[in-house]
Structures are given as structure tokens and as C-alpha cells.
Amino acid sequence: MADIKNVFDIAARSMSAQMVRLNTVASNLANARSVASSEAEAYRAIKPVFKTIYADDLQKSGVSSVDVVDIVAIDRAPDKSYQPGHPKADKDGYIYTAAVDTEEEMVEMLEASRQYENNVEVISTLRGLMMRTINMGK
């Protein structure tokens, strides 16, 4: 089972998952303009698969977080275009561009970075509250 003890554990796991998400977006954007000689060789966008993980004492605490369990290529066909003069053209004159939607990837990047920032804010707020609580006792 998951070793989730407090809010810091929840935020850390979530930040880790969002970093994986940002890394897959970066990989997709880096390969967005790549060209291949066949449909099978063409780059396909990758996405992380998330799973909810629950604390050992879920009934008592109600605490859960997220983890990345896999990274999969999406099932989207690459763009096929007729360019007989291209060095990577197949015998019929076609090239295959990566199956990556750059607008979708940019939205994904914004969403992942916002989620990451939200978790940083949770940690910062919690630390501030803890420090104020400690100072109350002085």
C-alpha cells in the first residue's frame, strides 16, 4: 500500500506526477516536426497514465494521492503528405509527420504547470502556517 503520511507526501507525489507529465509534453513538442519514411516509423505522442493511490489508513484518514503507472503512445495516425523530392519519401513519394497536435500539447503543458504550481503553493502555505503556530508558543 501507499506510504502517505501527511500533506507533504500528497503534494510531493502530485508534483512528481506533474513533472512526468511535463516531460512527456516536452518530448512530444520536441518531436512534433519529425518526419519518417513510413507510418510505422513516425513518432506518436506519449501520455502518462495516472493512478489514484490510497493511504494505508484510508478509512480513518480519507487520504489519497496520484502516481504515474505507465507512459503510453496515443493511437493517432501520423500525417501523410505527398513530397516526392523529400529525402525521406517512401517509394510512392509520401512522408509521414509526427502524430502530435502542438496546440493540445501546449494546453497540456499549461495545465500541468498550473497543477505543479498549486502544489508548491500548498507546501508554502502549510510551512507558513506551521511557522506561525510555532511562533505562537514563544
Protein Blocks (a to p, Z undefined) as FASTA:
>chain_A
ZZdfbfmlmmmmmmmmmmmmmmmmmmmmmmmmgccfbfklpccdddddddddddfklmmn
opacdddfbdcdddddddddddfkbmkbcfkopacdddddfklmmmmmmmmmmmmmmmmm
mmmmmmmmmmmmmmmmZZ
